[in-house]
Amino acid sequence: MPLPIQMERNPFRWSSLSKFPLDFLYKNIKKTREENLQKIP
């Protein structure tokens, strides 16, 4: 999976994030989106 350009330009800023599994992050975002969609009447 290619990284967004901002991440490539800022490796130091994102290095702390590398401790998090991207998979976990993605699932979290997906879950939040689904919950938000359910709130919309």
C-alpha positions in Angstrom: 0.0 0.0 0.0 1.7 3.3 -1.1 1.8 6.0 1.5 0.2 9.4 0.9 2.7 12.0 -0.2 2.4 13.9 3.1 3.6 10.9 5.0 6.6 10.4 2.7 7.5 14.0 3.1 7.2 13.8 6.9 8.7 10.5 7.9 9.7 11.8 11.3 6.2 12.9 12.1 4.7 9.6 11.1 7.4 7.4 12.7 5.5 7.4 16.0 2.4 6.2 14.2 4.3 3.2 12.8 3.9 1.6 16.3 0.2 1.4 15.6 -0.9 -1.4 13.2 -2.4 0.4 10.2 -4.9 -2.4 10.0 -6.2 -1.4 13.5 -6.4 2.2 12.4 -8.2 1.3 9.3 -10.8 -0.8 11.1 -11.4 2.0 13.6 -12.0 4.5 10.9 -14.3 2.1 9.1 -16.2 1.4 12.2 -16.7 5.1 13.0 -17.9 5.8 9.5 -20.4 3.0 9.7 -21.7 4.2 13.0 -22.0 7.8 11.6 -23.9 6.5 8.6 -26.3 4.7 10.9 -27.0 7.9 12.8 -28.2 9.6 9.6 -32.0 9.2 9.4 
